[in-house]
């Protein structure tokens, strides 16, 4: 194959990072407060045309995912099991169109 026959199929991704600590309502609820602020984050991500967003300082206690009806993004989270210290965890939002390709 010559270099003229090679087609570049890479798709550029826009990855962002956001400290969402200020969007949390309370640390007392076992269910993550993402249900309240995920639409706000999704609106801003759409405005920025972001494909993937790492969400810093969410500190969700359990793990799971949340997709709002008609939403462009899905929120994924995983945190520690400790009810006292919710200082660790992984949280991100990804475009549904991209997630379907994974």
N, CA, C and O atoms as a Tinker XYZ file with bonds, in Angstrom:
   408  protein
     1  N      0.830000   -1.180000    0.000000    73     2
     2  CA     0.000000    0.000000    0.000000    64     1     3
     3  C      0.876000    1.246000    0.000000    63     2     4     5
     4  O      1.840000    1.349000    0.759000    81     3
     5  N      0.536000    2.152000   -0.831000    73     3     6
     6  CA     1.273000    3.410000   -0.843000    64     5     7
     7  C      0.593000    4.402000    0.084000    63     6     8     9
     8  O     -0.555000    4.214000    0.486000    81     7
     9  N      1.304000    5.436000    0.411000    73     7    10
    10  CA     0.744000    6.438000    1.318000    64     9    11
    11  C     -0.455000    7.160000    0.701000    63    10    12    13
    12  O     -1.256000    7.748000    1.428000    81    11
    13  N     -0.588000    7.125000   -0.605000    73    11    14
    14  CA    -1.727000    7.760000   -1.262000    64    13    15
    15  C     -3.013000    6.963000   -1.061000    63    14    16    17
    16  O     -4.104000    7.527000   -1.141000    81    15
    17  N     -2.903000    5.660000   -0.802000    73    15    18
    18  CA    -4.073000    4.800000   -0.630000    64    17    19
    19  C     -4.580000    4.757000    0.804000    63    18    20    21
    20  O     -5.672000    4.248000    1.056000    81    19
    21  N     -3.813000    5.277000    1.737000    73    19    22
    22  CA    -4.189000    5.223000    3.149000    64    21    23
    23  C     -5.157000    6.358000    3.461000    63    22    24    25
    24  O     -4.909000    7.520000    3.138000    81    23
    25  N     -6.256000    5.994000    4.093000    73    23    26
    26  CA    -7.256000    6.981000    4.486000    64    25    27
    27  C     -7.174000    7.167000    5.994000    63    26    28    29
    28  O     -7.191000    6.192000    6.745000    81    27
    29  N     -7.086000    8.388000    6.425000    73    27    30
    30  CA    -7.023000    8.688000    7.861000    64    29    31
    31  C     -8.440000    8.693000    8.425000    63    30    32    33
    32  O     -9.233000    9.581000    8.111000    81    31
    33  N     -8.760000    7.693000    9.266000    73    31    34
    34  CA   -10.104000    7.569000    9.830000    64    33    35
    35  C    -10.173000    8.052000   11.275000    63    34    36    37
    36  O    -11.161000    7.799000   11.965000    81    35
    37  N     -9.156000    8.729000   11.729000    73    35    38
    38  CA    -9.184000    9.243000   13.094000    64    37    39
    39  C    -10.199000   10.364000   13.217000    63    38    40    41
    40  O    -10.355000   11.193000   12.320000    81    39
    41  N    -10.876000   10.368000   14.337000    73    39    42
    42  CA   -11.863000   11.405000   14.617000    64    41    43
    43  C    -11.334000   12.239000   15.776000    63    42    44    45
    44  O    -11.047000   11.695000   16.842000    81    43
    45  N    -11.202000   13.531000   15.593000    73    43    46
    46  CA   -10.716000   14.354000   16.711000    64    45    47
    47  C    -11.752000   14.418000   17.831000    63    46    48    49
    48  O    -12.949000   14.559000   17.581000    81    47
    49  N    -11.277000   14.312000   19.054000    73    47    50
    50  CA   -12.138000   14.389000   20.229000    64    49    51
    51  C    -11.782000   15.628000   21.035000    63    50    52    53
    52  O    -10.615000   16.006000   21.138000    81    51
    53  N    -12.785000   16.240000   21.594000    73    51    54
    54  CA   -12.552000   17.367000   22.490000    64    53    55
    55  C    -12.829000   16.873000   23.903000    63    54    56    57
    56  O    -13.969000   16.566000   24.252000    81    55
    57  N    -11.777000   16.798000   24.708000    73    55    58
    58  CA   -11.861000   16.318000   26.085000    64    57    59
    59  C    -11.640000   17.499000   27.018000    63    58    60    61
    60  O    -10.687000   18.261000   26.855000    81    59
    61  N    -12.530000   17.647000   28.000000    73    59    62
    62  CA   -12.436000   18.757000   28.948000    64    61    63
    63  C    -12.462000   18.217000   30.372000    63    62    64    65
    64  O    -12.842000   17.071000   30.611000    81    63
    65  N    -12.055000   19.055000   31.304000    73    63    66
    66  CA   -12.076000   18.711000   32.727000    64    65    67
    67  C    -12.778000   19.844000   33.466000    63    66    68    69
    68  O    -12.555000   21.018000   33.174000    81    67
    69  N    -13.637000   19.480000   34.437000    73    67    70
    70  CA   -14.414000   20.496000   35.137000    64    69    71
    71  C    -14.529000   20.132000   36.611000    63    70    72    73
    72  O    -14.855000   18.995000   36.950000    81    71
    73  N    -14.262000   21.090000   37.480000    73    71    74
    74  CA   -14.452000   20.910000   38.915000    64    73    75
    75  C    -15.901000   21.256000   39.225000    63    74    76    77
    76  O    -16.278000   22.428000   39.234000    81    75
    77  N    -16.706000   20.239000   39.477000    73    75    78
    78  CA   -18.147000   20.449000   39.669000    64    77    79
    79  C    -18.547000   20.485000   41.139000    63    78    80    81
    80  O    -19.734000   20.418000   41.457000    81    79
    81  N    -17.588000   20.587000   42.020000    73    79    82
    82  CA   -17.881000   20.588000   43.461000    64    81    83
    83  C    -18.925000   21.646000   43.838000    63    82    84    85
    84  O    -19.770000   21.409000   44.701000    81    83
    85  N    -18.863000   22.770000   43.209000    73    83    86
    86  CA   -19.771000   23.866000   43.549000    64    85    87
    87  C    -21.208000   23.596000   43.129000    63    86    88    89
    88  O    -22.113000   24.317000   43.549000    81    87
    89  N    -21.439000   22.583000   42.316000    73    87    90
    90  CA   -22.791000   22.279000   41.856000    64    89    91
    91  C    -23.529000   21.302000   42.762000    63    90    92    93
    92  O    -24.724000   21.074000   42.574000    81    91
    93  N    -22.842000   20.724000   43.736000    73    91    94
    94  CA   -23.477000   19.725000   44.591000    64    93    95
    95  C    -24.404000   20.376000   45.602000    63    94    96    97
    96  O    -24.114000   21.445000   46.140000    81    95
    97  N    -25.530000   19.709000   45.849000    73    95    98
    98  CA   -26.517000   20.226000   46.797000    64    97    99
    99  C    -26.183000   19.840000   48.229000    63    98   100   101
   100  O    -26.216000   20.677000   49.131000    81    99
   101  N    -25.858000   18.560000   48.434000    73    99   102
   102  CA   -25.653000   18.062000   49.789000    64   101   103
   103  C    -24.808000   16.807000   49.735000    63   102   104   105
   104  O    -24.860000   16.073000   48.748000    81   103
   105  N    -24.035000   16.546000   50.769000    73   103   106
   106  CA   -23.259000   15.312000   50.857000    64   105   107
   107  C    -23.984000   14.239000   51.652000    63   106   108   109
   108  O    -23.423000   13.164000   51.862000    81   107
   109  N    -25.195000   14.483000   52.098000    73   107   110
   110  CA   -25.892000   13.544000   52.965000    64   109   111
   111  C    -26.706000   12.505000   52.202000    63   110   112   113
   112  O    -27.050000   11.468000   52.769000    81   111
   113  N    -27.019000   12.750000   50.949000    73   111   114
   114  CA   -27.841000   11.840000   50.162000    64   113   115
   115  C    -26.976000   10.721000   49.590000    63   114   116   117
   116  O    -25.893000   10.985000   49.069000    81   115
   117  N    -27.447000    9.461000   49.682000    73   115   118
   118  CA   -26.677000    8.347000   49.136000    64   117   119
   119  C    -26.680000    8.361000   47.617000    63   118   120   121
   120  O    -25.692000    7.971000   46.994000    81   119
   121  N    -27.774000    8.802000   47.012000    73   119   122
   122  CA   -27.821000    8.882000   45.553000    64   121   123
   123  C    -27.096000   10.144000   45.123000    63   122   124   125
   124  O    -27.322000   11.210000   45.697000    81   123
   125  N    -26.232000   10.044000   44.127000    73   123   126
   126  CA   -25.474000   11.230000   43.726000    64   125   127
   127  C    -26.388000   12.367000   43.297000    63   126   128   129
   128  O    -27.445000   12.144000   42.708000    81   127
   129  N    -25.975000   13.558000   43.593000    73   127   130
   130  CA   -26.770000   14.733000   43.291000    64   129   131
   131  C    -26.730000   15.073000   41.811000    63   130   132   133
   132  O    -27.231000   16.119000   41.397000    81   131
   133  N    -26.142000   14.204000   41.021000    73   131   134
   134  CA   -26.017000   14.465000   39.590000    64   133   135
   135  C    -27.361000   14.694000   38.931000    63   134   136   137
   136  O    -27.437000   15.387000   37.917000    81   135
   137  N    -28.422000   14.127000   39.482000    73   135   138
   138  CA   -29.741000   14.296000   38.877000    64   137   139
   139  C    -30.115000   15.780000   38.847000    63   138   140   141
   140  O    -30.873000   16.210000   37.978000    81   139
   141  N    -29.592000   16.553000   39.783000    73   139   142
   142  CA   -29.903000   17.981000   39.838000    64   141   143
   143  C    -29.006000   18.800000   38.919000    63   142   144   145
   144  O    -29.477000   19.717000   38.245000    81   143
   145  N    -27.720000   18.476000   38.889000    73   143   146
   146  CA   -26.804000   19.337000   38.148000    64   145   147
   147  C    -26.328000   18.766000   36.824000    63   146   148   149
   148  O    -25.699000   19.490000   36.052000    81   147
   149  N    -26.599000   17.499000   36.524000    73   147   150
   150  CA   -26.130000   16.944000   35.250000    64   149   151
   151  C    -26.716000   17.662000   34.036000    63   150   152   153
   152  O    -26.002000   17.821000   33.046000    81   151
   153  N    -27.984000   18.109000   34.055000    73   151   154
   154  CA   -28.466000   18.879000   32.900000    64   153   155
   155  C    -27.717000   20.200000   32.714000    63   154   156   157
   156  O    -27.495000   20.636000   31.584000    81   155
   157  N    -27.329000   20.835000   33.820000    73   155   158
   158  CA   -26.558000   22.081000   33.725000    64   157   159
   159  C    -25.193000   21.832000   33.106000    63   158   160   161
   160  O    -24.734000   22.589000   32.249000    81   159
   161  N    -24.550000   20.758000   33.554000    73   159   162
   162  CA   -23.234000   20.410000   33.015000    64   161   163
   163  C    -23.366000   20.046000   31.540000    63   162   164   165
   164  O    -22.550000   20.466000   30.720000    81   163
   165  N    -24.391000   19.265000   31.201000    73   163   166
   166  CA   -24.591000   18.855000   29.810000    64   165   167
   167  C    -24.800000   20.060000   28.890000    63   166   168   169
   168  O    -24.293000   20.078000   27.769000    81   167
   169  N    -25.534000   21.055000   29.353000    73   167   170
   170  CA   -25.732000   22.265000   28.543000    64   169   171
   171  C    -24.411000   22.976000   28.267000    63   170   172   173
   172  O    -24.157000   23.424000   27.149000    81   171
   173  N    -23.573000   23.072000   29.298000    73   171   174
   174  CA   -22.283000   23.738000   29.120000    64   173   175
   175  C    -21.358000   22.919000   28.222000    63   174   176   177
   176  O    -20.621000   23.483000   27.412000    81   175
   177  N    -21.393000   21.597000   28.362000    73   175   178
   178  CA   -20.559000   20.749000   27.512000    64   177   179
   179  C    -20.985000   20.861000   26.053000    63   178   180   181
   180  O    -20.143000   20.892000   25.156000    81   179
   181  N    -22.287000   20.923000   25.819000    73   179   182
   182  CA   -22.783000   21.093000   24.452000    64   181   183
   183  C    -22.344000   22.444000   23.890000    63   182   184   185
   184  O    -21.982000   22.548000   22.718000    81   183
   185  N    -22.378000   23.475000   24.731000    73   183   186
   186  CA   -21.935000   24.804000   24.298000    64   185   187
   187  C    -20.460000   24.781000   23.916000    63   186   188   189
   188  O    -20.051000   25.442000   22.961000    81   187
   189  N    -19.661000   24.019000   24.663000    73   187   190
   190  CA   -18.227000   23.903000   24.396000    64   189   191
   191  C    -17.911000   22.890000   23.300000    63   190   192   193
   192  O    -16.764000   22.771000   22.869000    81   191
   193  N    -18.938000   22.158000   22.848000    73   191   194
   194  CA   -18.782000   21.089000   21.859000    64   193   195
   195  C    -17.814000   20.019000   22.356000    63   194   196   197
   196  O    -16.994000   19.513000   21.590000    81   195
   197  N    -17.910000   19.679000   23.635000    73   195   198
   198  CA   -17.045000   18.667000   24.236000    64   197   199
   199  C    -17.596000   17.272000   23.957000    63   198   200   201
   200  O    -18.809000   17.064000   23.937000    81   199
   201  N    -16.692000   16.324000   23.743000    73   199   202
   202  CA   -17.088000   14.933000   23.533000    64   201   203
   203  C    -17.057000   14.153000   24.842000    63   202   204   205
   204  O    -17.946000   13.350000   25.120000    81   203
   205  N    -16.024000   14.400000   25.637000    73   203   206
   206  CA   -15.843000   13.713000   26.915000    64   205   207
   207  C    -15.461000   14.750000   27.959000    63   206   208   209
   208  O    -14.663000   15.649000   27.689000    81   207
   209  N    -16.032000   14.624000   29.154000    73   207   210
   210  CA   -15.690000   15.536000   30.247000    64   209   211
   211  C    -15.349000   14.732000   31.487000    63   210   212   213
   212  O    -16.146000   13.911000   31.942000    81   211
   213  N    -14.169000   14.967000   32.030000    73   211   214
   214  CA   -13.797000   14.407000   33.326000    64   213   215
   215  C    -14.322000   15.371000   34.378000    63   214   216   217
   216  O    -14.004000   16.560000   34.353000    81   215
   217  N    -15.122000   14.858000   35.298000    73   215   218
   218  CA   -15.737000   15.705000   36.322000    64   217   219
   219  C    -15.006000   15.490000   37.638000    63   218   220   221
   220  O    -15.047000   14.403000   38.213000    81   219
   221  N    -14.350000   16.515000   38.100000    73   219   222
   222  CA   -13.510000   16.444000   39.290000    64   221   223
   223  C    -14.318000   16.822000   40.523000    63   222   224   225
   224  O    -15.145000   17.733000   40.477000    81   223
   225  N    -14.074000   16.118000   41.624000    73   223   226
   226  CA   -14.657000   16.392000   42.940000    64   225   227
   227  C    -16.159000   16.137000   43.010000    63   226   228   229
   228  O    -16.890000   16.858000   43.690000    81   227
   229  N    -16.610000   15.107000   42.303000    73   227   230
   230  CA   -18.020000   14.704000   42.429000    64   229   231
   231  C    -18.226000   13.889000   43.699000    63   230   232   233
   232  O    -19.231000   14.059000   44.388000    81   231
   233  N    -17.287000   13.010000   44.013000    73   231   234
   234  CA   -17.302000   12.191000   45.234000    64   233   235
   235  C    -18.605000   11.417000   45.405000    63   234   236   237
   236  O    -19.218000   11.453000   46.472000    81   235
   237  N    -19.018000   10.732000   44.376000    73   235   238
   238  CA   -20.225000    9.906000   44.458000    64   237   239
   239  C    -19.926000    8.637000   45.246000    63   238   240   241
   240  O    -18.840000    8.068000   45.135000    81   239
   241  N    -20.881000    8.205000   46.029000    73   239   242
   242  CA   -20.666000    7.079000   46.925000    64   241   243
   243  C    -20.805000    5.732000   46.232000    63   242   244   245
   244  O    -20.097000    4.790000   46.587000    81   243
   245  N    -21.683000    5.615000   45.272000    73   243   246
   246  CA   -21.936000    4.346000   44.614000    64   245   247
   247  C    -21.469000    4.432000   43.174000    63   246   248   249
   248  O    -20.874000    5.434000   42.778000    81   247
   249  N    -21.727000    3.396000   42.379000    73   247   250
   250  CA   -21.363000    3.484000   40.971000    64   249   251
   251  C    -22.588000    3.262000   40.104000    63   250   252   253
   252  O    -23.539000    2.589000   40.502000    81   251
   253  N    -22.548000    3.833000   38.925000    73   251   254
   254  CA   -23.669000    3.687000   38.021000    64   253   255
   255  C    -23.600000    4.670000   36.878000    63   254   256   257
   256  O    -22.547000    5.233000   36.578000    81   255
   257  N    -24.736000    4.865000   36.248000    73   255   258
   258  CA   -24.823000    5.794000   35.128000    64   257   259
   259  C    -26.199000    6.436000   35.112000    63   258   260   261
   260  O    -27.157000    5.887000   35.657000    81   259
   261  N    -26.290000    7.588000   34.492000    73   259   262
   262  CA   -27.541000    8.331000   34.411000    64   261   263
   263  C    -27.644000    8.954000   33.029000    63   262   264   265
   264  O    -26.749000    9.677000   32.589000    81   263
   265  N    -28.744000    8.665000   32.354000    73   263   266
   266  CA   -29.027000    9.279000   31.066000    64   265   267
   267  C    -30.395000    9.926000   31.153000    63   266   268   269
   268  O    -31.400000    9.249000   31.365000    81   267
   269  N    -30.428000   11.224000   30.991000    73   267   270
   270  CA   -31.704000   11.938000   30.995000    64   269   271
   271  C    -32.424000   11.668000   29.676000    63   270   272   273
   272  O    -31.776000   11.474000   28.647000    81   271
   273  N    -33.744000   11.652000   29.696000    73   271   274
   274  CA   -34.517000   11.439000   28.479000    64   273   275
   275  C    -34.229000   12.569000   27.490000    63   274   276   277
   276  O    -34.357000   13.747000   27.821000    81   275
   277  N    -33.843000   12.192000   26.283000    73   275   278
   278  CA   -33.534000   13.173000   25.251000    64   277   279
   279  C    -32.190000   13.853000   25.417000    63   278   280   281
   280  O    -31.894000   14.816000   24.709000    81   279
   281  N    -31.373000   13.371000   26.339000    73   279   282
   282  CA   -30.084000   14.015000   26.618000    64   281   283
   283  C    -29.033000   13.634000   25.576000    63   282   284   285
   284  O    -29.126000   12.594000   24.925000    81   283
   285  N    -28.049000   14.489000   25.439000    73   283   286
   286  CA   -26.939000   14.252000   24.527000    64   285   287
   287  C    -25.816000   13.503000   25.239000    63   286   288   289
   288  O    -25.049000   12.782000   24.602000    81   287
   289  N    -25.717000   13.671000   26.562000    73   287   290
   290  CA   -24.631000   13.092000   27.345000    64   289   291
   291  C    -25.161000   12.076000   28.352000    63   290   292   293
   292  O    -26.300000   12.157000   28.812000    81   291
   293  N    -24.289000   11.113000   28.680000    73   291   294
   294  CA   -24.566000   10.165000   29.751000    64   293   295
   295  C    -23.525000   10.391000   30.839000    63   294   296   297
   296  O    -22.340000   10.557000   30.548000    81   295
   297  N    -23.967000   10.395000   32.089000    73   295   298
   298  CA   -23.089000   10.599000   33.239000    64   297   299
   299  C    -22.746000    9.239000   33.830000    63   298   300   301
   300  O    -23.643000    8.458000   34.145000    81   299
   301  N    -21.460000    8.946000   33.983000    73   299   302
   302  CA   -20.969000    7.708000   34.586000    64   301   303
   303  C    -20.213000    8.069000   35.854000    63   302   304   305
   304  O    -19.495000    9.068000   35.882000    81   303
   305  N    -20.363000    7.264000   36.909000    73   303   306
   306  CA   -19.647000    7.530000   38.141000    64   305   307
   307  C    -19.307000    6.234000   38.852000    63   306   308   309
   308  O    -19.961000    5.207000   38.667000    81   307
   309  N    -18.278000    6.307000   39.663000    73   307   310
   310  CA   -17.872000    5.213000   40.531000    64   309   311
   311  C    -17.118000    5.824000   41.701000    63   310   312   313
   312  O    -16.175000    6.592000   41.510000    81   311
   313  N    -17.538000    5.480000   42.912000    73   311   314
   314  CA   -16.903000    6.048000   44.094000    64   313   315
   315  C    -16.601000    4.990000   45.130000    63   314   316   317
   316  O    -16.850000    3.804000   44.913000    81   315
   317  N    -16.067000    5.420000   46.247000    73   315   318
   318  CA   -15.741000    4.498000   47.328000    64   317   319
   319  C    -17.004000    4.075000   48.057000    63   318   320   321
   320  O    -18.040000    4.734000   47.959000    81   319
   321  N    -16.914000    2.977000   48.785000    73   319   322
   322  CA   -18.069000    2.455000   49.525000    64   321   323
   323  C    -18.242000    3.131000   50.878000    63   322   324   325
   324  O    -19.294000    2.995000   51.503000    81   323
   325  N    -17.245000    3.844000   51.332000    73   323   326
   326  CA   -17.307000    4.466000   52.647000    64   325   327
   327  C    -18.339000    5.581000   52.680000    63   326   328   329
   328  O    -18.331000    6.472000   51.831000    81   327
   329  N    -19.233000    5.525000   53.673000    73   327   330
   330  CA   -20.246000    6.573000   53.811000    64   329   331
   331  C    -19.662000    7.830000   54.450000    63   330   332   333
   332  O    -20.203000    8.923000   54.289000    81   331
   333  N    -18.560000    7.671000   55.173000    73   331   334
   334  CA   -17.970000    8.798000   55.883000    64   333   335
   335  C    -17.082000    9.656000   54.985000    63   334   336   337
   336  O    -17.151000   10.885000   55.018000    81   335
   337  N    -16.253000    8.998000   54.190000    73   335   338
   338  CA   -15.268000    9.737000   53.396000    64   337   339
   339  C    -15.547000    9.528000   51.917000    63   338   340   341
   340  O    -15.202000    8.488000   51.355000    81   339
   341  N    -16.161000   10.499000   51.296000    73   339   342
   342  CA   -16.433000   10.419000   49.865000    64   341   343
   343  C    -15.443000   11.320000   49.144000    63   342   344   345
   344  O    -15.813000   12.331000   48.546000    81   343
   345  N    -14.166000   10.928000   49.216000    73   343   346
   346  CA   -13.116000   11.759000   48.644000    64   345   347
   347  C    -12.506000   11.142000   47.396000    63   346   348   349
   348  O    -11.695000   11.783000   46.727000    81   347
   349  N    -12.880000    9.913000   47.072000    73   347   350
   350  CA   -12.316000    9.268000   45.901000    64   349   351
   351  C    -13.426000    8.913000   44.934000    63   350   352   353
   352  O    -14.592000    8.797000   45.314000    81   351
   353  N    -13.056000    8.746000   43.712000    73   351   354
   354  CA   -14.033000    8.334000   42.720000    64   353   355
   355  C    -13.667000    8.800000   41.327000    63   354   356   357
   356  O    -12.778000    9.630000   41.137000    81   355
   357  N    -14.365000    8.252000   40.375000    73   355   358
   358  CA   -14.159000    8.575000   38.983000    64   357   359
   359  C    -15.512000    8.965000   38.407000    63   358   360   361
   360  O    -16.493000    8.239000   38.574000    81   359
   361  N    -15.569000   10.089000   37.742000    73   359   362
   362  CA   -16.821000   10.600000   37.209000    64   361   363
   363  C    -16.555000   11.238000   35.856000    63   362   364   365
   364  O    -15.598000   11.995000   35.694000    81   363
   365  N    -17.398000   10.932000   34.895000    73   363   366
   366  CA   -17.261000   11.590000   33.607000    64   365   367
   367  C    -18.582000   11.586000   32.862000    63   366   368   369
   368  O    -19.475000   10.792000   33.154000    81   367
   369  N    -18.691000   12.477000   31.903000    73   367   370
   370  CA   -19.835000   12.531000   30.994000    64   369   371
   371  C    -19.294000   12.332000   29.590000    63   370   372   373
   372  O    -18.245000   12.866000   29.229000    81   371
   373  N    -20.018000   11.565000   28.816000    73   371   374
   374  CA   -19.593000   11.270000   27.453000    64   373   375
   375  C    -20.795000   11.405000   26.523000    63   374   376   377
   376  O    -21.918000   11.067000   26.897000    81   375
   377  N    -20.556000   11.897000   25.324000    73   375   378
   378  CA   -21.631000   12.018000   24.342000    64   377   379
   379  C    -22.188000   10.635000   24.036000    63   378   380   381
   380  O    -21.428000    9.684000   23.852000    81   379
   381  N    -23.492000   10.522000   23.982000    73   379   382
   382  CA   -24.115000    9.233000   23.711000    64   381   383
   383  C    -23.727000    8.703000   22.337000    63   382   384   385
   384  O    -23.555000    7.496000   22.169000    81   383
   385  N    -23.589000    9.573000   21.367000    73   383   386
   386  CA   -23.199000    9.127000   20.028000    64   385   387
   387  C    -21.820000    8.478000   20.041000    63   386   388   389
   388  O    -21.561000    7.551000   19.273000    81   387
   389  N    -20.946000    8.954000   20.899000    73   387   390
   390  CA   -19.611000    8.378000   21.033000    64   389   391
   391  C    -19.659000    7.091000   21.847000    63   390   392   393
   392  O    -18.985000    6.119000   21.504000    81   391
   393  N    -20.440000    7.071000   22.909000    73   391   394
   394  CA   -20.541000    5.888000   23.767000    64   393   395
   395  C    -21.085000    4.689000   23.003000    63   394   396   397
   396  O    -20.679000    3.556000   23.263000    81   395
   397  N    -21.984000    4.919000   22.080000    73   395   398
   398  CA   -22.557000    3.820000   21.290000    64   397   399
   399  C    -21.517000    3.153000   20.405000    63   398   400   401
   400  O    -21.679000    1.992000   20.028000    81   399
   401  N    -20.454000    3.869000   20.069000    73   399   402
   402  CA   -19.396000    3.326000   19.211000    64   401   403
   403  C    -18.372000    2.517000   19.989000    63   402   404   405
   404  O    -17.562000    1.811000   19.387000    81   403
   405  N    -18.390000    2.604000   21.307000    73   403   406
   406  CA   -17.405000    1.897000   22.133000    64   405   407
   407  C    -17.792000    0.453000   22.340000    63   406   408
   408  O    -17.075000   -0.289000   23.011000    81   407
